[in-house]
Amino acid sequence: DIPYTDPGGNSFFNQLGLANLGRIEVIKGPGGSMYGAGTGGVILITNDNDYTHRGGTVDYSGGSFGSNNFHANLRGGKTDQLYNNFHLQYQNSNGYRDQTKMEKRVISWDGVAKVGEKGILRANFMQGNLFYETPGGLTAAEYANDPKAARPGAEVAHASIEQKLFFAGFNYFLKWNDHWESSASLYGSFAQLNNPTIRNYERRTEPHFGTRNTIRFRDTLGNTQLTLYGGIEAQQGFGTSKVYANVNGLPGAPQTDDQISNGQTSVYFQGTVELNKGWFFTGGASFNLLKVDIEEFTNPYTNQERKYNNEVAPRLAVLKKITPLISVYGSVAKGFSPPTTAEILPSTGIINTSLEAEHGINTELGIKGNTFSNKLFFDVNVFNFMLENTIAQRRDSTGADYFVNSGSTKQRGVETFISYQLAGKSSVLFDNVKVWASHTWNNFRYNNFQKVADDTTDYSGNKIPGIPKNYLAAGFDALFKKGFYINLTYYYSDPMPLNDANTDHASSYNLLDARIGYKRGLFENAWMEIFAAVDNAFDVKYSLGNDINAFGGRYYNAAPGINYFAGISLRYNW
């Protein structure tokens, strides 16, 4: 219950290693009833720590482009009182394109201690160093001629990002009695970034600290189960951004010197009522305050301040079980999302406190469940998201980002997931065989486009760039009784517009990934896994991570062609 996003709106997910990511849950749309301001959804991460077995794990994989990935884990302590979990992770690659080398080191420790009969204290520490080169976007002609090339000037500028992060957090959970429990968190983080680009050289520090406290009440009244949550979350950041001329990848003459103070507070509550006959009702709201203060110490000195105070951000949801295994559900939520610090102070170096906060209302209706003896699972969701003051990205001739309010948008779609178990443990050959597919149909358009100074064209009715109309992922997973397994995954994406005018598009693509492996026990309490895999087996040429609305049509960032990797994992419990 520790927030990872800082008060400036940054979430350094690229700093995390795979060992820091266990179960990931995505809450779509505004999540204001429990998680403060925001319209783009919430990501809940639960680490994959094993708190039941003492032991160790060593993993290594290597493959194309000189890639290496190493992980070591040590678990120890008294499982009923105190437990420690250490992770060491290292990853590097020469990259598929020119100017795309990367190297990452992550050290983390998680501890759990039982406090008395009713309390649990958790501690999390992580320190990481990340370096990666940034090749820049290509024009269509450059992409067609040599998709592996970097943008002209990127190599001379040593365009890259060097990122260092330290994060520490503590959480104390206390179960007062059968009805009341509380969770209190205190955390802090320090991030330091060096970012030479074609345009300039930026050095940035982003320290912050915060707290999150939640109280939960549960009770049963006749046939009704009631759960109430209430809490407060507060963050405060103190950042600096100093920009210099870029002299062959080194800082030159100073250009700007800014200090950023950003803080936000959120008070939230939520209630859930479970009635008989399979009815579930959830309602909640949050009240949010964000303040940004930017001091510019270059001549002349300026001090700009902006406050974003939202009205109540409510969320209502209902679920009805129409059978013990099938449910229909719906929700409506109103969201409020102030601009991030990176949007107010973008890489152009021009402060823009005139950006307005986004406001939106999201409605959803769906059905999900299991059938055919739990072999078939399905989830179909229809959504309609109306967003006002949409913040859109632009990119100038030097590759620097800046942001504008582009008016209102309509974001409608249908999300479908289905899986079917072809064979289970009763099979002679298999433990599990499953096929699955996930499809999304999107119709995202500008509703009332707001013209900006550098483009007076009205794009109302145009598709929002960067969103394909159809996206499909499908797979086949088989686990044999002898320990062998096979995973096949297929991806398809429609063409997608790359600018507001919808004049340029990224092409569609079909991808196939495959992995085969073998798991077995070596001796008592020891296991081994080996695997080999191929990504983009069709060697498809496609662009991923496109630079939307890039000046001069520099949209394209070529994704790797066919590539291979293999690995081994050893685990021992004592």
C-alpha positions as CSV (number, residue, x, y, z in Angstrom):
1,D,0.0,0.0,0.0
2,I,2.9,2.3,-0.9
3,P,2.5,4.8,-3.9
4,Y,5.2,4.5,-6.5
5,T,4.1,7.5,-8.6
6,D,5.8,10.8,-7.4
7,P,3.9,14.1,-6.9
8,G,5.0,15.3,-10.3
9,G,3.2,12.4,-12.0
10,N,6.3,10.3,-12.9
11,S,6.3,6.5,-12.4
12,F,9.8,5.1,-13.1
13,F,8.6,1.7,-14.2
14,N,11.7,1.3,-16.4
15,Q,13.8,1.3,-13.2
16,L,12.1,-1.9,-12.0
17,G,13.4,-5.4,-12.7
18,L,11.2,-8.4,-13.4
19,A,11.7,-9.6,-9.9
20,N,10.0,-6.5,-8.6
21,L,6.9,-7.3,-10.6
22,G,4.7,-10.1,-9.4
23,R,1.0,-9.7,-10.0
24,I,-0.1,-6.6,-11.9
25,E,-3.7,-5.4,-11.7
26,V,-5.0,-2.7,-14.0
27,I,-8.0,-0.5,-13.0
28,K,-9.2,1.2,-16.2
29,G,-10.5,4.8,-16.2
30,P,-10.7,7.2,-13.3
31,G,-9.8,5.6,-9.9
32,G,-10.5,8.6,-7.7
33,S,-12.5,6.7,-5.1
34,M,-9.3,5.1,-3.7
35,Y,-6.3,6.4,-5.6
36,G,-6.6,10.1,-5.9
37,A,-6.6,12.3,-9.0
38,G,-6.2,10.7,-12.5
39,T,-8.2,9.7,-15.5
40,G,-5.9,7.2,-17.2
41,G,-6.4,4.3,-14.8
42,V,-4.4,2.7,-11.9
43,I,-1.7,0.1,-11.9
44,L,-1.5,-2.1,-8.7
45,I,1.8,-4.0,-8.4
46,T,2.3,-6.9,-5.9
47,N,5.8,-8.1,-5.7
48,D,6.5,-11.8,-6.3
49,N,8.3,-12.4,-3.0
50,D,8.1,-15.9,-1.5
51,Y,7.5,-15.5,2.3
52,T,7.0,-19.2,2.9
53,H,10.3,-20.8,2.0
54,R,13.9,-19.9,2.9
55,G,16.3,-20.5,0.0
56,G,17.9,-19.0,-3.1
57,T,17.3,-18.6,-6.8
58,V,19.7,-17.8,-9.7
59,D,18.4,-17.0,-13.2
60,Y,20.4,-16.1,-16.4
61,S,19.3,-15.6,-19.9
62,G,21.1,-14.2,-23.0
63,G,20.4,-13.7,-26.6
64,S,20.4,-11.5,-29.7
65,F,22.0,-8.0,-29.7
66,G,24.4,-9.0,-27.0
67,S,21.7,-9.1,-24.4
68,N,22.2,-10.5,-20.9
69,N,19.9,-10.8,-18.0
70,F,21.0,-12.0,-14.5
71,H,19.0,-12.3,-11.3
72,A,19.9,-13.7,-7.9
73,N,17.5,-14.0,-4.9
74,L,18.1,-14.9,-1.3
75,R,15.2,-15.6,1.1
76,G,15.7,-16.1,4.8
77,G,14.4,-15.6,8.3
78,K,11.8,-17.1,10.6
79,T,8.7,-17.5,8.5
80,D,6.4,-16.9,11.4
81,Q,8.1,-13.8,12.9
82,L,10.6,-12.2,10.5
83,Y,11.4,-12.6,6.8
84,N,13.9,-11.1,4.5
85,N,14.0,-11.2,0.7
86,F,17.0,-9.8,-1.3
87,H,17.1,-9.4,-5.1
88,L,20.1,-8.5,-7.3
89,Q,19.3,-7.9,-11.0
90,Y,21.5,-7.0,-13.9
91,Q,20.5,-6.4,-17.6
92,N,22.4,-5.1,-20.6
93,S,22.1,-5.0,-24.4
94,N,23.9,-3.6,-27.4
95,G,20.5,-2.7,-28.9
96,Y,18.8,-3.4,-32.2
97,R,19.4,0.1,-33.6
98,D,22.4,2.4,-33.6
99,Q,22.5,4.4,-30.4
100,T,20.4,2.0,-28.4
101,K,22.8,0.4,-25.8
102,M,21.4,-0.1,-22.3
103,E,22.5,-1.3,-18.9
104,K,20.5,-1.7,-15.7
105,R,21.4,-2.6,-12.1
106,V,18.8,-3.1,-9.4
107,I,19.3,-4.1,-5.8
108,S,16.2,-4.5,-3.6
109,W,15.3,-5.8,-0.1
110,D,11.9,-6.5,1.3
111,G,11.3,-7.4,4.9
112,V,8.3,-8.5,6.9
113,A,8.1,-8.6,10.7
114,K,5.2,-9.7,12.9
115,V,4.6,-7.1,15.6
116,G,2.6,-8.5,18.5
117,E,-0.4,-10.6,17.7
118,K,-2.2,-8.2,15.4
119,G,0.4,-6.1,13.6
120,I,2.6,-6.6,10.5
121,L,5.5,-4.3,9.6
122,R,6.8,-4.3,6.0
123,A,9.8,-2.5,4.7
124,N,10.9,-2.0,1.1
125,F,14.2,-0.7,-0.2
126,M,15.3,-0.4,-3.8
127,Q,18.4,1.2,-5.5
128,G,18.8,1.2,-9.2
129,N,21.1,2.6,-11.9
130,L,19.8,2.7,-15.5
131,F,21.5,3.9,-18.6
132,Y,20.0,3.8,-22.1
133,E,20.8,5.5,-25.4
134,T,18.0,7.3,-27.3
135,P,18.3,7.0,-31.1
136,G,15.5,9.5,-31.9
137,G,12.7,9.2,-34.5
138,L,13.2,8.7,-38.2
139,T,11.3,10.1,-41.2
140,A,9.5,7.7,-43.5
141,A,12.4,7.9,-46.0
142,E,15.0,7.2,-43.4
143,Y,13.0,4.4,-41.9
144,A,12.5,2.8,-45.4
145,N,16.3,3.2,-46.2
146,D,17.8,2.0,-42.9
147,P,15.4,1.3,-40.0
148,K,18.4,0.5,-37.7
149,A,19.9,3.9,-38.1
150,A,19.7,6.6,-35.4
151,R,18.4,10.1,-36.1
152,P,21.1,12.3,-37.6
153,G,23.0,14.0,-34.8
154,A,21.9,11.6,-32.0
155,E,25.3,9.8,-32.0
156,V,27.3,13.0,-32.0
157,A,25.2,14.4,-29.1
158,H,25.5,11.1,-27.2
159,A,21.8,11.2,-26.8
160,S,20.9,9.1,-23.8
161,I,19.4,9.0,-20.3
162,E,21.3,8.1,-17.2
163,Q,18.9,7.5,-14.3
164,K,19.6,6.7,-10.6
165,L,16.8,6.0,-8.2
166,F,16.6,5.2,-4.5
167,F,13.3,4.2,-3.0
168,A,12.4,3.4,0.6
169,G,9.0,2.6,2.1
170,F,7.5,1.3,5.3
171,N,4.0,0.0,5.9
172,Y,2.4,-1.0,9.2
173,F,-0.8,-3.0,9.1
174,L,-2.8,-3.5,12.3
175,K,-5.9,-5.6,12.7
176,W,-7.7,-4.0,15.7
177,N,-10.5,-6.6,16.0
178,D,-12.9,-8.5,13.7
179,H,-14.3,-5.3,12.3
180,W,-11.5,-2.7,12.2
181,E,-8.1,-2.6,10.6
182,S,-5.7,0.1,9.4
183,S,-2.7,0.5,7.1
184,A,-0.2,3.3,7.5
185,S,2.6,3.9,5.0
186,L,5.6,6.3,5.0
187,Y,7.9,6.5,2.0
188,G,10.5,8.5,0.2
189,S,12.4,8.5,-3.1
190,F,15.4,10.3,-4.7
191,A,15.8,10.3,-8.5
192,Q,18.7,11.8,-10.5
193,L,18.8,12.1,-14.2
194,N,21.3,13.2,-16.8
195,N,19.8,13.6,-20.3
196,P,22.0,14.8,-23.2
197,T,19.9,15.4,-26.4
198,I,20.4,16.9,-29.8
199,R,18.9,20.1,-28.3
200,N,20.7,20.4,-25.0
201,Y,21.9,18.7,-21.8
202,E,19.6,18.4,-18.8
203,R,20.5,17.5,-15.2
204,R,17.5,16.8,-13.0
205,T,16.9,15.7,-9.4
206,E,13.5,14.7,-8.1
207,P,13.4,13.9,-4.4
208,H,10.0,13.4,-2.7
209,F,8.4,11.9,0.4
210,G,4.9,11.0,1.2
211,T,2.4,9.1,3.4
212,R,-0.8,7.1,2.8
213,N,-3.1,6.0,5.6
214,T,-6.3,3.9,5.3
215,I,-8.8,2.6,7.8
216,R,-11.2,-0.2,6.9
217,F,-14.4,-1.3,8.7
218,R,-16.2,-4.6,8.0
219,D,-19.5,-5.9,9.4
220,T,-22.4,-8.2,8.5
221,L,-25.9,-6.9,9.1
222,G,-28.3,-9.7,8.5
223,N,-27.8,-10.8,4.9
224,T,-25.8,-7.7,4.1
225,Q,-22.0,-7.4,4.2
226,L,-20.6,-3.9,4.5
227,T,-17.1,-2.7,3.9
228,L,-16.0,0.9,4.4
229,Y,-12.7,2.5,3.5
230,G,-11.4,6.0,4.4
231,G,-8.0,7.6,4.2
232,I,-5.6,10.3,3.2
233,E,-2.6,10.4,1.0
234,A,-0.1,13.3,0.8
235,Q,3.1,13.8,-1.2
236,Q,5.7,16.6,-1.4
237,G,8.5,16.9,-3.9
238,F,11.5,19.3,-4.3
239,G,13.1,19.1,-7.7
240,T,15.7,20.9,-9.7
241,S,16.2,21.1,-13.5
242,K,19.4,22.6,-14.9
243,V,19.8,22.8,-18.7
244,Y,23.1,23.3,-20.5
245,A,24.4,23.4,-24.0
246,N,25.3,19.9,-25.2
247,V,29.0,19.8,-26.2
248,N,29.5,16.3,-27.7
249,G,27.6,14.7,-24.8
250,L,29.0,16.9,-22.1
251,P,27.4,19.9,-20.3
252,G,28.4,23.3,-21.7
253,A,27.2,26.8,-21.1
254,P,24.2,27.0,-18.7
255,Q,20.8,27.8,-20.2
256,T,18.2,27.4,-17.5
257,D,18.1,26.8,-13.8
258,D,14.8,25.8,-12.3
259,Q,13.6,24.7,-8.9
260,I,10.3,22.8,-8.7
261,S,8.1,22.3,-5.6
262,N,5.1,20.1,-6.2
263,G,2.8,18.7,-3.6
264,Q,-0.6,17.0,-3.6
265,T,-3.1,15.8,-1.1
266,S,-6.0,13.4,-1.6
267,V,-8.7,12.5,0.9
268,Y,-10.7,9.4,-0.2
269,F,-13.4,7.1,0.9
270,Q,-15.2,4.0,-0.5
271,G,-18.0,1.7,0.5
272,T,-19.0,-1.7,-0.7
273,V,-22.3,-3.4,0.1
274,E,-22.9,-7.1,-0.7
275,L,-26.6,-8.0,-0.7
276,N,-28.3,-11.3,-1.0
277,K,-29.2,-12.7,-4.4
278,G,-25.8,-11.7,-5.8
279,W,-25.9,-7.9,-5.7
280,F,-22.7,-5.9,-5.1
281,F,-22.7,-2.1,-4.9
282,T,-19.5,0.1,-4.6
283,G,-19.4,3.9,-4.2
284,G,-16.7,6.3,-3.3
285,A,-15.1,9.7,-4.0
286,S,-12.0,11.6,-3.5
287,F,-11.1,15.3,-3.0
288,N,-7.7,16.3,-4.5
289,L,-5.4,19.3,-4.2
290,L,-2.3,19.8,-6.3
291,K,0.1,22.8,-6.1
292,V,3.1,23.4,-8.4
293,D,5.6,26.2,-7.8
294,I,8.5,26.8,-10.3
295,E,11.3,29.2,-9.7
296,E,13.5,30.2,-12.7
297,F,16.9,31.5,-11.5
298,T,18.2,32.6,-15.0
299,N,18.0,36.3,-15.8
300,P,15.4,37.6,-15.2
301,Y,14.2,35.7,-12.1
302,T,10.6,34.4,-12.3
303,N,8.4,32.5,-10.0
304,Q,5.3,30.8,-11.4
305,E,2.7,29.0,-9.3
306,R,-0.4,27.0,-10.2
307,K,-3.0,25.3,-8.1
308,Y,-5.4,22.6,-9.3
309,N,-8.4,22.0,-7.0
310,N,-11.0,19.6,-8.2
311,E,-14.6,19.1,-7.5
312,V,-15.6,15.7,-6.0
313,A,-14.4,12.8,-8.1
314,P,-17.0,10.1,-7.5
315,R,-17.2,6.5,-8.7
316,L,-20.2,4.2,-8.6
317,A,-20.2,0.5,-9.6
318,V,-22.7,-2.4,-9.5
319,L,-22.3,-6.1,-10.1
320,K,-25.0,-8.8,-10.3
321,K,-24.4,-12.5,-10.3
322,I,-26.9,-13.9,-12.8
323,T,-25.6,-17.4,-12.0
324,P,-23.1,-18.6,-9.5
325,L,-20.4,-18.3,-12.2
326,I,-21.5,-15.5,-14.5
327,S,-21.9,-11.8,-13.6
328,V,-22.9,-8.6,-15.3
329,Y,-21.4,-5.3,-14.1
330,G,-21.4,-1.6,-14.8
331,S,-19.7,1.5,-13.5
332,V,-19.6,5.3,-13.9
333,A,-16.7,7.4,-12.7
334,K,-15.7,11.0,-12.9
335,G,-12.0,11.8,-13.1
336,F,-9.7,14.8,-12.6
337,S,-6.1,14.7,-13.9
338,P,-3.8,17.8,-13.5
339,P,-0.8,18.0,-15.8
340,T,2.4,16.4,-14.7
341,T,5.5,18.3,-13.9
342,A,7.0,17.0,-17.2
343,E,4.1,18.5,-19.1
344,I,4.3,21.9,-17.3
345,L,8.1,22.0,-17.7
346,P,8.8,19.9,-20.8
347,S,12.1,19.3,-22.6
348,T,11.7,22.5,-24.5
349,G,12.5,24.3,-21.2
350,I,9.5,26.6,-21.6
351,I,7.3,26.7,-18.5
352,N,3.6,26.3,-19.3
353,T,1.5,26.9,-16.2
354,S,-1.5,27.7,-18.4
355,L,-2.2,24.0,-19.0
356,E,-5.6,23.0,-17.7
357,A,-6.4,19.8,-15.9
358,E,-8.2,17.1,-17.7
359,H,-11.7,16.2,-16.6
360,G,-13.6,13.1,-17.8
361,I,-16.5,10.8,-17.2
362,N,-16.1,7.1,-17.9
363,T,-18.9,4.6,-18.2
364,E,-18.5,0.8,-18.5
365,L,-20.8,-2.2,-19.0
366,G,-19.7,-5.8,-19.1
367,I,-20.3,-9.5,-18.5
368,K,-17.8,-12.1,-17.3
369,G,-17.8,-15.6,-16.0
370,N,-16.9,-19.3,-16.3
371,T,-18.9,-22.0,-18.0
372,F,-18.5,-25.6,-19.4
373,S,-17.2,-26.9,-16.1
374,N,-14.9,-23.9,-15.6
375,K,-13.1,-24.6,-18.8
376,L,-14.3,-21.5,-20.6
377,F,-13.6,-18.0,-19.1
378,F,-14.8,-14.8,-20.8
379,D,-15.0,-11.1,-20.1
380,V,-16.6,-8.6,-22.4
381,N,-16.5,-4.9,-21.5
382,V,-18.0,-1.9,-23.4
383,F,-16.7,1.6,-22.4
384,N,-17.3,5.2,-23.2
385,F,-14.9,7.9,-21.9
386,M,-15.6,11.6,-22.5
387,L,-12.6,13.7,-21.7
388,E,-12.4,17.5,-21.6
389,N,-9.2,19.6,-21.9
390,T,-7.3,16.6,-23.3
391,I,-3.5,17.1,-22.9
392,A,-1.8,16.2,-26.2
393,Q,1.8,15.8,-27.0
394,R,3.7,17.8,-29.7
395,R,7.4,17.5,-30.7
396,D,9.5,20.3,-32.3
397,S,12.2,20.2,-34.9
398,T,14.9,19.3,-32.3
399,G,12.9,16.4,-30.9
400,A,11.9,18.3,-27.7
401,D,8.4,17.6,-26.3
402,Y,5.8,20.1,-25.4
403,F,2.1,19.8,-24.5
404,V,-1.2,21.6,-25.2
405,N,-4.8,21.2,-24.3
406,S,-6.4,19.9,-27.4
407,G,-10.1,20.2,-26.5
408,S,-12.5,17.3,-25.8
409,T,-12.3,13.7,-27.0
410,K,-14.6,10.7,-27.2
411,Q,-12.9,7.4,-26.4
412,R,-15.2,4.4,-27.0
413,G,-14.4,0.8,-27.4
414,V,-15.0,-2.9,-26.6
415,E,-12.6,-5.1,-24.8
416,T,-13.0,-8.9,-25.0
417,F,-11.0,-11.7,-23.4
418,I,-11.7,-15.4,-23.7
419,S,-9.8,-18.5,-22.7
420,Y,-10.5,-22.2,-23.0
421,Q,-8.9,-25.2,-21.3
422,L,-8.4,-27.9,-23.8
423,A,-6.9,-30.4,-21.4
424,G,-6.2,-30.6,-17.6
425,K,-4.6,-32.9,-15.0
426,S,-6.9,-35.7,-16.0
427,S,-5.1,-35.9,-19.3
428,V,-2.6,-38.7,-19.8
429,L,-0.1,-36.4,-21.5
430,F,-0.7,-32.9,-20.2
431,D,-1.2,-31.0,-16.9
432,N,-2.8,-28.1,-18.7
433,V,-3.5,-26.9,-22.3
434,K,-5.1,-23.6,-22.8
435,V,-5.9,-21.3,-25.8
436,W,-6.8,-17.6,-25.2
437,A,-7.5,-14.4,-27.1
438,S,-7.7,-10.7,-26.1
439,H,-9.2,-8.2,-28.6
440,T,-9.8,-4.5,-28.3
441,W,-11.8,-2.4,-30.7
442,N,-11.1,1.4,-30.3
443,N,-12.9,4.4,-31.7
444,F,-11.0,7.3,-30.2
445,R,-11.7,10.7,-31.8
446,Y,-11.4,14.4,-31.2
447,N,-14.8,15.7,-30.4
448,N,-14.2,19.5,-30.2
449,F,-10.6,20.2,-31.2
450,Q,-8.9,23.2,-29.7
451,K,-6.7,25.0,-32.1
452,V,-3.1,25.9,-31.1
453,A,-0.8,28.7,-32.2
454,D,1.3,26.6,-34.5
455,D,-1.6,24.9,-36.2
456,T,-5.0,26.5,-36.8
457,T,-6.6,23.5,-38.5
458,D,-9.7,22.1,-36.9
459,Y,-9.3,18.4,-36.4
460,S,-12.6,17.7,-34.8
461,G,-13.8,14.2,-35.8
462,N,-10.3,13.0,-36.5
463,K,-8.9,9.9,-34.9
464,I,-6.7,10.4,-31.9
465,P,-3.2,9.5,-33.0
466,G,-1.3,6.5,-31.6
467,I,-4.4,4.3,-31.1
468,P,-5.1,1.4,-33.5
469,K,-8.7,0.6,-34.3
470,N,-8.2,-3.1,-33.6
471,Y,-5.6,-4.9,-31.5
472,L,-5.5,-8.6,-31.0
473,A,-3.3,-10.9,-28.8
474,A,-3.8,-14.7,-28.8
475,G,-2.0,-17.6,-27.4
476,F,-1.5,-21.3,-27.0
477,D,0.0,-22.6,-23.7
478,A,0.7,-26.3,-23.1
479,L,2.3,-27.9,-20.0
480,F,3.3,-31.5,-20.3
481,K,3.3,-33.9,-17.3
482,K,7.0,-34.6,-17.9
483,G,7.9,-30.9,-17.3
484,F,8.1,-29.7,-20.9
485,Y,6.1,-26.6,-21.9
486,I,5.3,-24.6,-25.0
487,N,4.0,-21.0,-25.3
488,L,2.9,-19.5,-28.6
489,T,1.8,-15.8,-28.7
490,Y,0.4,-14.0,-31.7
491,Y,-0.1,-10.2,-32.0
492,Y,-1.9,-8.1,-34.6
493,S,-2.4,-4.3,-34.8
494,D,-4.3,-2.3,-37.3
495,P,-2.7,0.8,-38.9
496,M,-2.7,3.8,-36.6
497,P,-2.6,7.6,-37.3
498,L,0.6,9.3,-36.2
499,N,-0.5,12.9,-36.2
500,D,-3.7,14.9,-35.5
501,A,-4.3,15.5,-39.2
502,N,-4.4,11.7,-39.7
503,T,-2.3,12.1,-42.9
504,D,0.5,9.7,-41.8
505,H,0.0,6.2,-40.5
506,A,2.1,3.4,-39.0
507,S,1.5,0.2,-40.9
508,S,-0.3,-2.9,-39.4
509,Y,1.7,-5.8,-38.2
510,N,1.5,-9.5,-37.4
511,L,3.9,-10.9,-34.8
512,L,4.6,-14.4,-33.5
513,D,6.6,-15.2,-30.3
514,A,7.4,-18.8,-29.2
515,R,9.0,-20.3,-26.2
516,I,9.8,-23.9,-25.2
517,G,11.1,-25.0,-21.9
518,Y,11.6,-27.8,-19.4
519,K,11.1,-27.9,-15.6
520,R,12.2,-30.7,-13.3
521,G,13.3,-31.4,-9.8
522,L,17.1,-32.1,-9.4
523,F,16.9,-33.5,-5.9
524,E,15.0,-32.8,-2.7
525,N,14.0,-29.0,-2.5
526,A,15.9,-28.2,-5.7
527,W,14.5,-27.3,-9.1
528,M,15.8,-26.4,-12.5
529,E,14.2,-24.7,-15.6
530,I,15.8,-24.2,-19.0
531,F,14.1,-22.5,-22.0
532,A,14.7,-21.1,-25.5
533,A,12.6,-18.5,-27.2
534,V,12.2,-16.5,-30.4
535,D,10.5,-13.1,-30.7
536,N,9.1,-11.7,-34.0
537,A,9.5,-15.1,-35.6
538,F,8.2,-13.7,-38.9
539,D,11.0,-11.1,-38.9
540,V,8.4,-8.4,-39.5
541,K,9.5,-4.8,-40.1
542,Y,7.4,-2.5,-37.9
543,S,7.6,0.7,-35.8
544,L,6.8,0.6,-32.1
545,G,6.8,3.5,-29.6
546,N,6.1,6.0,-32.3
547,D,6.8,9.7,-31.7
548,I,3.3,11.2,-32.1
549,N,2.9,14.6,-33.8
550,A,6.7,14.7,-34.3
551,F,7.9,17.8,-36.3
552,G,9.0,16.9,-39.9
553,G,7.4,13.5,-39.7
554,R,10.0,12.0,-37.4
555,Y,7.6,9.4,-36.1
556,Y,9.3,6.1,-36.6
557,N,11.2,4.0,-34.1
558,A,12.0,0.6,-35.6
559,A,11.3,-2.4,-33.4
560,P,13.7,-5.4,-33.4
561,G,13.4,-8.0,-36.2
562,I,13.7,-11.7,-35.4
563,N,15.6,-12.3,-32.2
564,Y,16.5,-15.2,-30.0
565,F,17.2,-15.8,-26.4
566,A,17.7,-18.7,-24.0
567,G,18.1,-19.1,-20.3
568,I,18.4,-21.3,-17.2
569,S,16.9,-20.9,-13.7
570,L,18.0,-22.8,-10.5
571,R,16.1,-22.8,-7.2
572,Y,16.8,-24.3,-3.9
573,N,14.8,-24.2,-0.6
574,W,16.2,-25.1,2.8
